[in-house]
Amino acid sequence: MSVTPRWSRKKPHFPLLAVLFLVFISCSILYNEFRIQQIHESPDHGSASGTQRTSFTFVKPNLPNGASEVLDRFRSCNSTKSYSGRKIRWADPDSESSRRRSTRQESCDVFSGKWVFDNQSYPLYQESDCPYMSDQLACHKHGRSDLQYQYWRWQPHNCNLKRWNVYEMWEKLRGKRLMFVGDSLNRGQWISMVCLLQSVIPADKKSMTPNAQLTIFRAEEYNATVEFLWAPLLVESNSDDPVNHRLAERIIRPDSVLKHSSQWEHADILIFNSYLWWRQGPVKLLWSSEKNGACEELDGLGAMELAMGAWADWVASKVIPLKKRVFFVTMSPTHFWSQEWEPGSEGNCYNQIRPITTEGYWGSGSDLPTMRMVDKVLSGLGSKVSVINITQLSEYRKDGHPSIYRKFWETLNPQQLANPASYSDCIHWCLPGVPDVWNELIFHLL
């Protein structure tokens, strides 16, 4: 039966229905306008990464009297619940800082280029000449016979990198503290920097503290230090022990960097990184305000966004660019699947001896959503932070990883060496090698 005939037979009810319909429409419009106003008044109306929530609360990070207990490797969650939607409200940098960042013009994009074979100028040091070399990165020492990975120079498309000069770098560091803060990839870059610098310092004028959360190389005649602080997740976590951090669950305090910033705040030049550890499954969140040990669970990208917010709050509120230089190193790619650069193959980085030459190559070892999130955070910090974009240039270097030619706690046994598909390290980088170029970029930008 059609609707129109029924209405025509009950004309006395039509005015009442029309009035009710108009009232319903009016209420809906008023409600929607109210919700839109609420959203636009919110400092950040996007949902946290990895969630579909549309409501959330904001947390002010890095409060001096925040958590009552230190989060260490012995701490566990008393219970776990789903993510509550809390987000970090980090301090906005001053408008003048943002303006300086937006108007700054680089004469050349040093991160866009190609690798050029150069066995006349490279390597910048010999593996065997650096007493501070890590066995995890000493590929030639542990059996790698081809040395071509040491001879590649990064050549930007439309300009040249400033040529490395160890004495000029030391002058830049005179009377200063240079500190790398992050994970094992940042530690590799720190070792690279020490190896690049140490050769011109007399043996009795240089020293290295024992391996600890904060490890310090000191050059007396320059009154300078080159330091590494183990903080793989930037915020406080149960993985902050530099040795014992392989734990069943990863717990962070997403709203506080204060434990780490107390050690890095007096450095003159800071180089941060964070990426790899967020790629290893869900993360437990233990907020500073939580008194009963109840954790929330969030995916890696969402948790990293919270941690980056707490870190950005410290940078925005504490860094004066004329007094302190801050760099952030973008994600370091992995090369676990040779089919990505050589379709039909079934290997990894093992036995790779040349870079990828396809311009713009991008493999699965670099996550674009993470890159976009990091770029959004860094863009909001204005001139307070400089970006070292190593990702694309490192994507080409499938040949630069240790694969089986390394020692990690123990040397690989013959059975493991015969199984590179399972035991290749395609994450870290041989030295001399790719991280030396990352440090050349820092030298160029300082």
C-alpha positions as CSV (number, residue, x, y, z in Angstrom):
1,M,0.0,0.0,0.0
2,S,1.4,3.4,-0.9
3,V,2.0,6.1,1.7
4,T,0.2,9.0,-0.1
5,P,-3.3,7.4,-0.1
6,R,-3.0,6.7,3.7
7,W,-2.1,10.3,4.4
8,S,-4.9,11.6,2.2
9,R,-7.4,9.6,4.2
10,K,-6.1,11.0,7.6
11,K,-5.8,14.7,6.8
12,P,-6.6,15.9,10.4
13,H,-3.2,14.3,11.6
14,F,-1.0,15.9,9.0
15,P,-0.3,19.3,10.7
16,L,0.7,17.5,14.0
17,L,3.1,15.2,12.1
18,A,4.6,18.1,10.3
19,V,5.2,20.0,13.5
20,L,6.8,17.0,15.2
21,F,9.1,16.4,12.1
22,L,10.2,20.1,12.1
23,V,10.9,20.0,15.8
24,F,13.1,16.8,15.3
25,I,15.0,18.5,12.5
26,S,15.6,21.6,14.5
27,C,16.9,19.7,17.5
28,S,19.3,17.6,15.3
29,I,20.7,20.8,13.7
30,L,21.3,22.4,17.1
31,Y,23.0,19.3,18.5
32,N,25.3,18.9,15.5
33,E,26.3,22.6,15.7
34,F,27.1,22.1,19.4
35,R,29.2,19.1,18.6
36,I,31.1,20.8,15.8
37,Q,31.8,23.7,18.1
38,Q,33.2,21.3,20.7
39,I,35.5,19.7,18.1
40,H,36.8,22.9,16.8
41,E,37.5,24.2,20.3
42,S,39.6,21.1,21.0
43,P,43.4,21.6,20.6
44,D,43.6,18.4,18.6
45,H,40.5,16.8,17.3
46,G,42.1,13.8,15.6
47,S,41.8,10.4,17.1
48,A,44.9,8.7,18.5
49,S,46.7,6.5,16.1
50,G,45.4,2.9,16.0
51,T,42.0,3.7,17.6
52,Q,38.6,4.7,16.5
53,R,37.7,6.7,19.5
54,T,36.1,10.1,19.0
55,S,36.3,11.3,22.6
56,F,39.4,11.8,24.7
57,T,41.0,13.8,27.4
58,F,44.3,15.7,27.4
59,V,47.2,15.1,29.8
60,K,49.8,17.7,30.6
61,P,53.1,15.8,30.4
62,N,56.4,16.0,32.4
63,L,54.9,17.1,35.7
64,P,57.7,17.3,38.4
65,N,55.6,15.5,41.0
66,G,54.1,12.9,38.6
67,A,54.6,9.2,39.2
68,S,55.5,8.1,42.7
69,E,57.5,5.0,41.6
70,V,60.3,4.5,39.1
71,L,59.4,2.4,36.2
72,D,62.1,-0.3,35.8
73,R,62.5,-3.8,34.4
74,F,61.1,-5.3,37.5
75,R,57.8,-3.5,37.3
76,S,54.7,-5.2,35.8
77,C,51.1,-4.2,35.2
78,N,48.6,-5.3,37.9
79,S,45.9,-5.3,35.2
80,T,45.5,-4.2,31.6
81,K,42.5,-2.5,30.0
82,S,41.8,-0.9,26.6
83,Y,43.2,2.5,25.7
84,S,41.2,5.3,27.4
85,G,41.8,7.9,24.6
86,R,44.1,10.1,26.7
87,K,46.4,12.3,24.6
88,I,49.4,14.5,25.3
89,R,48.9,18.3,25.4
90,W,52.4,19.5,24.7
91,A,53.5,23.1,25.0
92,D,53.5,25.2,21.8
93,P,56.8,26.7,20.9
94,D,56.9,30.5,20.7
95,S,55.5,32.0,17.5
96,E,58.9,33.6,16.6
97,S,60.5,30.1,16.6
98,S,57.9,28.8,14.3
99,R,58.2,31.7,12.0
100,R,62.0,31.2,11.7
101,R,61.5,27.6,10.8
102,S,58.9,28.4,8.1
103,T,61.0,31.2,6.5
104,R,64.3,29.3,6.5
105,Q,65.5,28.4,3.1
106,E,68.0,25.6,2.5
107,S,70.2,26.1,-0.6
108,C,70.1,22.4,-1.3
109,D,68.3,19.3,-0.2
110,V,71.2,17.3,1.1
111,F,69.0,14.3,1.8
112,S,68.1,13.8,-1.9
113,G,70.9,12.2,-4.0
114,K,72.7,9.0,-4.9
115,W,75.5,6.8,-3.7
116,V,78.8,7.2,-5.6
117,F,81.6,4.6,-5.3
118,D,84.7,6.4,-4.0
119,N,87.6,4.3,-2.8
120,Q,89.9,7.3,-2.8
121,S,88.2,9.3,0.0
122,Y,86.5,6.5,1.9
123,P,86.4,5.0,4.4
124,L,87.1,8.0,6.7
125,Y,88.8,5.6,9.2
126,Q,89.8,2.0,9.4
127,E,87.8,-0.5,11.5
128,S,90.9,-1.9,13.1
129,D,92.2,1.6,14.1
130,C,89.2,2.5,16.3
131,P,89.7,1.0,19.8
132,Y,86.0,1.8,20.6
133,M,84.5,-0.3,17.8
134,S,81.6,-2.5,18.7
135,D,81.8,-6.2,17.8
136,Q,78.2,-6.0,16.7
137,L,79.3,-3.6,13.9
138,A,82.8,-4.8,13.1
139,C,81.9,-6.8,10.0
140,H,85.3,-7.2,8.5
141,K,86.7,-8.5,11.9
142,H,84.0,-11.1,12.0
143,G,84.5,-12.5,8.5
144,R,83.1,-10.2,5.9
145,S,85.7,-10.3,3.1
146,D,84.1,-7.8,0.6
147,L,84.8,-4.2,1.7
148,Q,82.9,-2.4,-0.9
149,Y,80.3,-1.3,1.7
150,Q,83.0,1.0,3.1
151,Y,83.7,2.9,-0.1
152,W,80.4,4.7,-0.9
153,R,80.0,8.5,-0.7
154,W,76.6,10.2,-0.5
155,Q,76.2,12.7,-3.3
156,P,73.3,15.2,-3.1
157,H,71.8,15.9,-6.5
158,N,72.4,19.7,-6.7
159,C,75.2,20.4,-4.3
160,N,78.0,18.8,-2.3
161,L,78.2,17.8,1.3
162,K,80.7,19.7,3.3
163,R,83.8,17.5,3.4
164,W,84.5,15.9,6.7
165,N,87.3,17.7,8.7
166,V,88.0,16.1,12.1
167,Y,89.8,19.2,13.4
168,E,87.0,21.5,12.4
169,M,84.5,19.2,14.1
170,W,86.5,19.3,17.3
171,E,86.5,23.0,17.2
172,K,82.7,23.0,16.9
173,L,82.7,20.7,20.0
174,R,85.3,22.6,22.0
175,G,83.9,23.1,25.6
176,K,80.7,21.3,24.7
177,R,78.7,18.1,25.3
178,L,77.5,16.2,22.3
179,M,74.9,13.6,23.3
180,F,73.2,10.9,21.3
181,V,69.9,9.7,22.9
182,G,68.0,6.6,21.7
183,D,68.3,2.9,20.8
184,S,71.0,0.6,19.4
185,L,70.9,2.3,16.0
186,N,71.7,5.7,17.7
187,R,74.4,3.9,19.7
188,G,75.9,2.8,16.4
189,Q,75.8,6.4,15.1
190,W,77.5,7.4,18.4
191,I,80.3,4.8,17.9
192,S,80.7,6.0,14.3
193,M,81.1,9.6,15.6
194,V,83.7,8.5,18.2
195,C,85.6,6.6,15.6
196,L,85.5,9.6,13.3
197,L,86.9,11.9,16.0
198,Q,89.2,9.9,18.3
199,S,92.2,9.4,16.0
200,V,93.6,12.9,16.5
201,I,93.4,12.8,20.3
202,P,96.6,11.4,22.1
203,A,96.0,8.2,24.0
204,D,96.6,9.8,27.3
205,K,94.2,12.6,26.6
206,K,91.1,10.6,25.8
207,S,89.0,8.2,27.8
208,M,85.8,6.2,27.7
209,T,83.6,5.4,30.7
210,P,82.4,1.8,31.2
211,N,79.2,0.8,29.3
212,A,76.2,2.1,31.2
213,Q,73.0,3.8,30.5
214,L,75.1,7.0,30.0
215,T,78.4,6.2,28.3
216,I,80.9,9.1,27.8
217,F,83.9,9.6,25.5
218,R,86.0,12.5,26.8
219,A,88.7,14.5,24.9
220,E,90.7,16.5,27.5
221,E,92.4,19.0,25.3
222,Y,89.1,20.2,23.8
223,N,87.2,19.9,27.1
224,A,84.5,18.1,25.1
225,T,82.5,14.9,25.5
226,V,80.7,12.7,23.0
227,E,78.1,10.7,24.9
228,F,75.4,8.1,24.5
229,L,72.2,7.8,26.6
230,W,70.2,4.6,26.3
231,A,66.6,5.6,26.0
232,P,65.0,3.5,23.2
233,L,61.5,4.8,23.7
234,L,62.4,8.4,24.8
235,V,59.9,8.3,27.6
236,E,60.5,6.4,30.8
237,S,60.0,2.6,30.3
238,N,60.8,-0.8,31.7
239,S,63.4,-1.2,28.9
240,D,65.8,1.5,30.1
241,D,68.5,-0.9,31.3
242,P,71.1,-0.9,28.5
243,V,71.8,-4.6,28.9
244,N,68.7,-6.3,30.5
245,H,65.8,-5.0,28.3
246,R,64.5,-8.1,26.6
247,L,61.2,-8.4,28.5
248,A,57.9,-10.2,27.9
249,E,55.9,-7.0,27.8
250,R,56.9,-3.4,27.0
251,I,55.7,-0.8,29.5
252,I,56.1,2.9,29.1
253,R,55.1,6.0,31.1
254,P,53.8,7.9,28.1
255,D,53.6,11.3,29.8
256,S,57.1,11.7,31.1
257,V,60.6,12.0,29.8
258,L,61.9,13.5,33.1
259,K,64.0,10.5,34.1
260,H,66.0,10.8,30.9
261,S,65.8,14.6,30.5
262,S,67.6,15.0,33.8
263,Q,70.6,13.4,32.1
264,W,70.3,15.1,28.7
265,E,69.2,18.6,29.7
266,H,72.7,20.0,30.1
267,A,74.1,18.8,26.8
268,D,74.8,21.4,24.2
269,I,74.1,19.3,21.1
270,L,71.4,16.6,21.3
271,I,70.8,13.9,18.6
272,F,67.6,11.9,19.2
273,N,66.1,8.8,17.5
274,S,63.3,6.4,18.1
275,Y,61.5,4.0,15.8
276,L,62.5,0.3,15.9
277,W,61.2,-0.5,19.3
278,W,57.7,0.7,18.5
279,R,57.5,-1.9,15.7
280,Q,57.4,-4.9,18.1
281,G,53.8,-5.3,19.0
282,P,51.4,-3.6,21.4
283,V,52.7,-1.3,24.2
284,K,51.5,-1.1,27.8
285,L,50.8,2.4,29.0
286,L,51.3,3.2,32.7
287,W,50.3,6.8,33.2
288,S,52.0,8.9,35.9
289,S,48.6,9.5,37.6
290,E,47.9,5.8,37.9
291,K,48.2,4.6,41.6
292,N,47.1,1.0,41.3
293,G,49.4,-0.3,38.6
294,A,46.6,-0.5,36.0
295,C,48.0,-0.3,32.4
296,E,46.3,0.5,29.2
297,E,47.2,-1.2,25.9
298,L,47.9,0.6,22.6
299,D,49.4,-0.3,19.2
300,G,53.0,0.8,18.6
301,L,52.3,3.8,16.4
302,G,49.7,5.2,18.8
303,A,52.1,4.7,21.7
304,M,55.0,6.3,19.8
305,E,52.8,9.3,19.1
306,L,52.2,9.8,22.8
307,A,55.9,9.4,23.6
308,M,56.8,11.9,20.8
309,G,54.3,14.3,22.4
310,A,56.0,14.1,25.8
311,W,59.4,14.6,24.2
312,A,58.1,17.5,22.1
313,D,56.8,19.2,25.2
314,W,60.3,19.1,26.7
315,V,61.8,20.5,23.5
316,A,59.1,23.2,23.1
317,S,59.4,24.4,26.7
318,K,63.1,24.0,27.4
319,V,65.1,24.5,24.2
320,I,66.5,27.9,23.2
321,P,67.9,27.4,19.7
322,L,70.8,29.9,20.1
323,K,72.0,28.0,23.2
324,K,71.2,24.4,22.4
325,R,71.1,22.4,19.1
326,V,68.6,19.6,18.8
327,F,68.5,17.1,16.0
328,F,66.1,14.3,15.4
329,V,67.2,11.4,13.2
330,T,64.4,9.8,11.1
331,M,63.8,6.0,10.9
332,S,66.6,3.7,9.9
333,P,65.3,1.1,7.3
334,T,65.7,-2.6,7.5
335,H,66.3,-5.0,4.5
336,F,64.9,-8.4,5.4
337,W,63.2,-9.3,2.0
338,S,65.3,-9.3,-1.1
339,Q,62.2,-9.8,-3.2
340,E,61.4,-6.1,-2.6
341,W,64.4,-5.0,-4.6
342,E,64.9,-8.2,-6.7
343,P,61.5,-9.7,-7.5
344,G,61.6,-13.5,-7.5
345,S,64.5,-13.8,-5.0
346,E,64.1,-15.3,-1.5
347,G,67.0,-13.8,0.4
348,N,67.7,-10.9,2.7
349,C,70.6,-8.5,3.2
350,Y,73.1,-11.4,3.3
351,N,75.6,-11.4,0.3
352,Q,74.4,-8.0,-0.9
353,I,77.4,-6.0,-2.1
354,R,76.0,-3.0,-3.9
355,P,73.3,-0.3,-3.1
356,I,69.9,-0.2,-4.8
357,T,70.0,2.2,-7.7
358,T,66.3,2.7,-8.3
359,E,65.6,6.3,-7.3
360,G,62.9,6.6,-4.7
361,Y,63.1,3.0,-3.7
362,W,61.0,2.3,-0.5
363,G,60.8,-1.0,1.2
364,S,58.7,-2.5,4.0
365,G,61.4,-1.7,6.5
366,S,60.3,2.0,6.7
367,D,56.7,2.8,7.8
368,L,55.1,5.7,6.0
369,P,52.4,6.4,8.7
370,T,55.2,6.6,11.3
371,M,57.1,9.0,9.1
372,R,54.1,11.2,8.6
373,M,53.3,11.3,12.4
374,V,56.9,12.2,13.2
375,D,57.0,14.9,10.6
376,K,53.8,16.4,12.0
377,V,55.3,16.5,15.5
378,L,58.7,17.9,14.3
379,S,57.0,20.5,12.1
380,G,55.2,21.8,15.2
381,L,58.5,22.5,17.0
382,G,59.7,25.2,14.6
383,S,63.4,26.0,14.6
384,K,63.9,24.3,18.0
385,V,64.7,21.0,16.2
386,S,66.6,20.1,13.0
387,V,65.7,16.9,11.1
388,I,68.4,14.5,9.9
389,N,66.4,12.6,7.2
390,I,68.4,9.5,6.8
391,T,65.5,7.2,5.7
392,Q,65.6,7.5,1.9
393,L,69.3,7.6,1.5
394,S,69.7,4.5,3.8
395,E,66.9,2.7,2.0
396,Y,69.3,2.2,-0.9
397,R,72.0,0.5,1.2
398,K,70.9,-3.1,1.4
399,D,74.6,-3.9,1.3
400,G,75.5,-2.1,4.5
401,H,74.2,-4.4,7.2
402,P,76.2,-6.9,9.2
403,S,74.1,-9.9,8.2
404,I,76.0,-12.9,9.8
405,Y,79.3,-11.0,10.2
406,R,79.0,-9.8,13.7
407,K,79.1,-10.8,17.4
408,F,76.1,-10.1,19.5
409,W,76.8,-11.3,23.0
410,E,78.4,-14.5,21.5
411,T,79.9,-15.2,18.1
412,L,77.6,-17.2,15.8
413,N,78.4,-20.9,15.7
414,P,79.0,-22.8,12.4
415,Q,75.4,-24.0,12.2
416,Q,74.1,-20.4,12.6
417,L,76.6,-19.1,10.1
418,A,75.3,-21.6,7.6
419,N,71.8,-20.3,8.0
420,P,71.9,-16.6,7.0
421,A,68.1,-16.7,6.3
422,S,67.5,-17.0,10.1
423,Y,70.5,-15.3,11.7
424,S,71.3,-12.3,9.5
425,D,71.2,-8.9,11.2
426,C,69.6,-6.7,8.5
427,I,68.8,-3.9,11.0
428,H,72.1,-2.5,12.2
429,W,75.0,-1.2,10.0
430,C,78.6,-2.2,9.5
431,L,81.3,0.3,10.5
432,P,82.9,2.1,8.7
433,G,79.7,2.5,6.7
434,V,76.3,4.2,6.4
435,P,76.2,5.8,9.9
436,D,79.4,7.7,9.0
437,V,77.4,9.6,6.4
438,W,74.7,10.3,8.9
439,N,77.4,12.0,11.0
440,E,78.7,13.9,7.9
441,L,75.2,15.3,7.6
442,I,75.3,16.5,11.2
443,F,78.8,18.1,10.5
444,H,77.3,19.8,7.4
445,L,74.4,21.2,9.4
446,L,76.2,22.3,12.5
